[in-house]
Amino acid sequence: MDAATRQALVAALPVLRGHYSDGAARPDLAWQAGIGAEGIEIDLGAAPAAMAGRLPAALPAALRDPLRGIAIRLAPGAAPGPGAGALAGRIVAVTGAAGGIGRAIVEVFAAAGARPVGLDRDRRGLEDLAAATGALALACDITDPAAAAAAFDEVVLACGGLDILVSNAGAAAQAPIADVSLDRLRQSFELNFFGHQIACQAAMRVFRRQGRGGLILFNISNQSVNPGRDFGPYGIPKAATLALMRQYALDHGREGIRANGVNAGRIRTGLLTDTVIAERARARGLTPAAYMAGNLIGAEVTARDVAEAFLHLALMPRVNAAVLTVDGGAMETCLR
């Protein structure tokens, strides 16, 4: 496939998906698209049989022409069954998917019937993710705009479009703010702020082509509202990401695109390893278990708890510009 045809497909598939999936009469239409040896095959899910075998007028001539000579088959498929899941047919891109929270997000959304796609720069972690969950896994440095654009093109080519972005990638950085080097601070901003913006812009291009709205979910952090000592290099870009979430909700809600976030507390992941937990607990005169359960309900919060919070936000179509705090309760992190 030449580059021009490939780009035409990237532009055309979301238009087709939006055309065949839109409308209040078919809000839960299961839709899949893929490129096979014989061309493009599109499963219309619960669409009426009368829609089969024809391209919509919604596809501009400029997109039709590069596709001449490629077999395009439109065929009505079966409607999602009663056990298909609340997000049946929805396509979800998850950044930072090879990490603890990212992997839990992939698992939880897949269990709800969605088709998750994991993005990460950890290739070995992606291989493990794909083997364990069956999810499509794409290697991508989300801080590189060109790499991110290419990865989201792959999502479109493999799945036909996109419904939800879970912008989850991040990494902790520690140092007293007066002592941190500008290079290290910029590196943290590249991942913990600009990585979110890069992923959002790539997702927005797909959302707009589909013309049926979309959802962006941000993994922010309690550090955005309750900064920790010597955690400025991490908490400051996270505070900026909280503002970014609100700005997307404000600027693009009129397009049917919602933006919400999750502020998680202490979670055992690559950001908070057993070694770090032991050190912090010892400094406070606590056991590791007591440190991790240091909240109002006295229970440790897990990556799965965070993932389920993202799922609940995805299932609430009238919620926008909201932050859901998942830390077992702490007055210092309450948004007010």
C-alpha positions as CSV (number, residue, x, y, z in Angstrom):
1,M,0.0,0.0,0.0
2,D,1.5,3.3,-1.0
3,A,1.7,6.3,1.3
4,A,-1.1,8.3,-0.4
5,T,-3.6,5.4,-0.2
6,R,-2.6,4.8,3.4
7,Q,-3.3,8.4,4.4
8,A,-6.6,8.3,2.4
9,L,-7.7,5.3,4.5
10,V,-6.7,7.0,7.7
11,A,-8.9,9.9,6.8
12,A,-11.7,7.9,5.3
13,L,-12.3,5.2,7.8
14,P,-13.4,7.5,10.7
15,V,-15.8,9.3,8.3
16,L,-17.3,5.9,7.3
17,R,-17.5,4.9,11.0
18,G,-19.2,8.1,12.0
19,H,-21.7,7.8,9.1
20,Y,-22.7,4.3,9.9
21,S,-22.6,4.5,13.7
22,D,-24.2,7.9,14.3
23,G,-27.8,8.6,15.2
24,A,-30.0,8.1,18.2
25,A,-31.6,5.1,16.6
26,R,-28.4,3.1,16.8
27,P,-26.4,4.5,19.8
28,D,-24.9,1.1,20.6
29,L,-23.9,0.1,17.1
30,A,-21.0,-2.4,17.2
31,W,-18.7,-1.4,14.4
32,Q,-15.4,-2.8,13.3
33,A,-13.2,-2.2,10.3
34,G,-10.1,-3.9,9.1
35,I,-7.8,-4.2,6.1
36,G,-7.4,-7.7,4.8
37,A,-5.7,-9.3,1.8
38,E,-8.8,-8.5,-0.4
39,G,-9.2,-4.9,0.7
40,I,-11.2,-3.2,3.4
41,E,-13.9,-5.1,5.2
42,I,-16.4,-3.2,7.3
43,D,-18.8,-4.9,9.7
44,L,-21.8,-2.6,10.2
45,G,-22.9,-4.3,13.3
46,A,-26.6,-3.7,13.9
47,A,-27.0,-1.4,10.9
48,P,-29.9,-2.2,8.5
49,A,-29.2,-4.5,5.6
50,A,-30.1,-1.7,3.2
51,M,-26.9,0.1,4.1
52,A,-24.8,-2.8,2.8
53,G,-22.7,-2.5,-0.3
54,R,-22.6,1.3,-0.7
55,L,-20.4,4.1,0.3
56,P,-22.0,7.1,1.9
57,A,-22.2,10.6,0.4
58,A,-20.4,11.7,3.6
59,L,-17.2,10.4,2.1
60,P,-15.8,13.4,0.1
61,A,-14.6,12.8,-3.5
62,A,-11.1,13.7,-2.4
63,L,-11.0,10.6,-0.1
64,R,-12.8,8.4,-2.6
65,D,-10.3,8.9,-5.5
66,P,-7.2,7.5,-3.7
67,L,-9.2,4.4,-2.8
68,R,-10.1,3.5,-6.3
69,G,-9.1,-0.1,-7.1
70,I,-9.3,-1.1,-3.4
71,A,-12.1,-3.6,-2.6
72,I,-14.4,-2.1,0.0
73,R,-17.1,-4.5,1.3
74,L,-19.9,-3.2,3.5
75,A,-21.9,-5.9,5.1
76,P,-24.5,-5.9,7.9
77,G,-23.4,-7.9,11.0
78,A,-25.0,-9.1,14.1
79,A,-26.2,-6.7,16.8
80,P,-24.3,-7.0,20.2
81,G,-25.8,-9.7,22.4
82,P,-27.1,-9.0,25.9
83,G,-23.8,-10.1,27.4
84,A,-21.7,-8.0,25.1
85,G,-20.8,-5.4,27.7
86,A,-21.7,-1.8,28.3
87,L,-19.0,-0.6,25.9
88,A,-19.5,-3.1,23.2
89,G,-17.9,-1.9,19.9
90,R,-16.2,1.1,21.5
91,I,-12.5,1.6,20.6
92,V,-10.3,2.8,23.4
93,A,-6.7,4.0,23.2
94,V,-4.7,3.7,26.4
95,T,-1.3,5.4,26.7
96,G,1.2,4.0,29.2
97,A,-0.6,0.7,28.8
98,A,2.4,-1.5,29.8
99,G,2.5,-0.1,33.4
100,G,0.4,-1.2,36.3
101,I,-2.5,1.2,36.0
102,G,-2.4,1.2,32.2
103,R,-2.6,-2.6,32.1
104,A,-5.5,-2.6,34.6
105,I,-7.3,0.0,32.4
106,V,-6.9,-2.3,29.3
107,E,-8.3,-5.3,31.3
108,V,-11.2,-3.4,32.8
109,F,-12.3,-1.8,29.5
110,A,-11.9,-5.1,27.6
111,A,-14.2,-6.8,30.2
112,A,-16.8,-4.1,29.5
113,G,-16.8,-5.1,25.8
114,A,-14.6,-2.4,24.5
115,R,-11.7,-3.0,22.0
116,P,-8.7,-1.5,23.8
117,V,-5.4,-0.6,22.1
118,G,-2.4,-0.2,24.3
119,L,0.4,2.3,23.5
120,D,3.7,2.4,25.4
121,R,7.4,2.8,24.7
122,D,8.1,-0.4,26.7
123,R,8.1,-3.0,23.9
124,R,8.6,-6.0,26.3
125,G,5.8,-4.8,28.5
126,L,3.5,-4.4,25.4
127,E,4.3,-8.0,24.4
128,D,3.3,-9.2,27.8
129,L,0.1,-7.1,27.6
130,A,-0.9,-8.4,24.2
131,A,-0.2,-12.0,25.3
132,A,-2.2,-11.7,28.5
133,T,-5.2,-9.6,27.2
134,G,-5.3,-10.1,23.4
135,A,-5.3,-6.3,23.0
136,L,-3.7,-4.6,20.1
137,A,-0.4,-3.2,21.4
138,L,1.6,-0.4,19.6
139,A,5.0,0.8,20.5
140,C,5.0,4.6,20.8
141,D,6.8,7.4,22.5
142,I,3.9,9.7,23.3
143,T,6.3,12.6,23.8
144,D,7.1,12.5,20.1
145,P,4.3,14.1,18.0
146,A,5.2,12.3,14.8
147,A,5.4,8.9,16.6
148,A,2.0,9.6,18.3
149,A,0.4,10.6,15.0
150,A,1.7,7.4,13.4
151,A,0.4,5.3,16.3
152,F,-3.1,6.8,16.1
153,D,-3.1,6.2,12.3
154,E,-2.4,2.6,13.1
155,V,-5.4,2.5,15.5
156,V,-7.6,3.9,12.8
157,L,-6.3,1.4,10.2
158,A,-6.7,-1.5,12.6
159,C,-10.0,-0.5,14.2
160,G,-11.6,2.0,12.0
161,G,-11.7,4.9,14.4
162,L,-11.6,5.8,18.1
163,D,-14.2,6.5,20.8
164,I,-12.2,7.0,24.0
165,L,-8.6,8.1,24.8
166,V,-7.3,7.3,28.3
167,S,-4.2,9.5,28.6
168,N,-2.4,7.6,31.3
169,A,1.3,7.7,30.6
170,G,3.4,9.3,33.2
171,A,6.5,9.0,35.5
172,A,7.4,10.4,38.8
173,A,10.3,12.8,39.2
174,Q,11.7,13.9,42.6
175,A,13.9,16.8,43.8
176,P,13.6,20.0,45.8
177,I,12.3,22.5,43.3
178,A,15.1,24.9,43.8
179,D,17.7,22.3,43.1
180,V,16.2,20.4,40.2
181,S,18.0,21.0,36.9
182,L,16.0,22.6,34.1
183,D,16.7,19.6,31.8
184,R,15.2,17.2,34.3
185,L,12.2,19.5,34.9
186,R,11.6,19.9,31.2
187,Q,11.8,16.1,30.8
188,S,9.1,15.7,33.4
189,F,6.9,18.2,31.6
190,E,7.5,16.5,28.3
191,L,5.9,13.3,29.6
192,N,3.6,14.4,32.4
193,F,2.1,17.4,30.5
194,F,3.0,17.6,26.9
195,G,2.6,13.8,26.4
196,H,-1.1,14.3,27.4
197,Q,-1.5,17.2,24.9
198,I,0.2,15.3,22.1
199,A,-2.1,12.3,22.7
200,C,-5.2,14.5,22.9
201,Q,-4.4,16.3,19.6
202,A,-3.9,13.0,17.8
203,A,-7.2,11.7,19.2
204,M,-9.1,14.9,18.4
205,R,-8.2,14.5,14.7
206,V,-10.0,11.1,14.7
207,F,-12.9,12.3,16.8
208,R,-13.6,15.2,14.4
209,R,-13.4,13.1,11.3
210,Q,-16.0,10.7,12.8
211,G,-18.2,13.6,13.8
212,R,-19.8,11.8,16.7
213,G,-18.0,13.3,19.7
214,G,-15.5,11.5,21.9
215,L,-14.2,11.1,25.4
216,I,-10.8,12.0,26.8
217,L,-9.9,10.6,30.3
218,F,-6.7,11.9,32.0
219,N,-4.7,10.1,34.7
220,I,-3.8,13.2,36.7
221,S,-2.6,12.7,40.3
222,N,-3.4,13.8,43.8
223,Q,-0.1,15.7,43.5
224,S,-2.0,18.2,41.3
225,V,-4.0,19.4,44.4
226,N,-1.9,18.2,47.3
227,P,1.8,18.6,46.5
228,G,4.3,16.5,48.3
229,R,7.6,17.7,49.6
230,D,10.4,17.3,46.9
231,F,7.8,16.2,44.4
232,G,7.5,19.5,42.5
233,P,9.1,18.1,39.3
234,Y,6.2,15.7,39.1
235,G,3.4,17.6,40.8
236,I,3.7,20.9,38.9
237,P,3.2,19.3,35.4
238,K,0.4,17.3,36.9
239,A,-1.3,20.5,38.1
240,A,-0.9,21.8,34.6
241,T,-2.5,18.6,33.3
242,L,-5.5,19.2,35.6
243,A,-5.9,22.6,33.9
244,L,-5.5,20.9,30.5
245,M,-8.4,18.6,31.2
246,R,-10.6,21.5,32.2
247,Q,-9.6,23.4,29.0
248,Y,-10.5,20.5,26.7
249,A,-13.9,20.2,28.5
250,L,-14.4,24.0,28.1
251,D,-13.2,24.4,24.5
252,H,-14.6,21.2,22.9
253,G,-17.7,20.3,24.8
254,R,-19.7,21.9,22.1
255,E,-18.3,19.3,19.7
256,G,-19.6,16.5,21.9
257,I,-16.2,15.8,23.2
258,R,-16.0,15.3,27.0
259,A,-12.9,15.5,29.2
260,N,-12.6,14.1,32.7
261,G,-9.8,13.0,35.0
262,V,-8.9,10.7,37.8
263,N,-6.7,11.8,40.8
264,A,-5.2,8.6,42.2
265,G,-3.4,8.3,45.5
266,R,-0.8,5.8,46.6
267,I,-0.8,2.9,44.1
268,R,1.7,0.1,43.8
269,T,3.1,0.6,40.3
270,G,6.4,1.4,38.7
271,L,6.1,4.8,40.1
272,L,5.7,3.5,43.7
273,T,7.7,0.4,44.1
274,D,7.9,-1.9,47.1
275,T,11.4,-0.4,47.9
276,V,10.0,3.2,47.8
277,I,7.0,2.2,49.9
278,A,9.3,0.6,52.5
279,E,11.5,3.7,52.7
280,R,8.5,6.1,53.1
281,A,6.8,3.9,55.7
282,R,10.0,3.6,57.7
283,A,10.4,7.4,57.6
284,R,7.0,7.7,59.1
285,G,7.4,4.9,61.7
286,L,4.8,2.8,59.9
287,T,4.7,-0.7,58.3
288,P,4.4,-0.7,54.5
289,A,0.8,-2.0,54.8
290,A,-0.1,0.8,57.2
291,Y,1.5,3.4,54.9
292,M,-0.5,2.2,51.9
293,A,-3.7,2.1,53.9
294,G,-3.2,5.6,55.2
295,N,-6.6,7.0,54.2
296,L,-10.0,7.5,55.7
297,I,-11.2,4.0,55.1
298,G,-8.0,2.4,56.2
299,A,-7.7,0.3,53.0
300,E,-5.0,0.1,50.3
301,V,-6.1,1.4,46.9
302,T,-5.1,-0.7,43.9
303,A,-4.5,-0.1,40.2
304,R,-7.8,-1.9,39.5
305,D,-9.6,0.6,41.6
306,V,-8.2,3.4,39.5
307,A,-9.1,1.5,36.3
308,E,-12.7,1.1,37.4
309,A,-12.9,4.8,38.1
310,F,-12.0,5.4,34.5
311,L,-14.6,2.9,33.4
312,H,-17.3,4.6,35.5
313,L,-16.5,8.0,33.9
314,A,-16.8,6.4,30.5
315,L,-20.3,5.1,31.3
316,M,-21.6,8.6,32.4
317,P,-22.4,10.5,29.2
318,R,-23.5,13.7,31.0
319,V,-20.4,14.1,33.1
320,N,-17.8,16.6,31.9
321,A,-14.9,18.5,33.4
322,A,-15.0,16.3,36.4
323,V,-12.2,14.8,38.6
324,L,-12.8,11.6,40.4
325,T,-10.5,11.1,43.4
326,V,-9.5,7.5,44.1
327,D,-7.4,7.4,47.2
328,G,-9.6,5.9,49.9
329,G,-10.4,9.4,51.2
330,A,-8.1,12.2,52.4
331,M,-9.3,15.7,53.4
332,E,-6.1,17.2,51.8
333,T,-7.0,15.9,48.4
334,C,-10.7,16.8,48.4
335,L,-11.5,19.2,45.5
336,R,-13.5,22.1,46.8
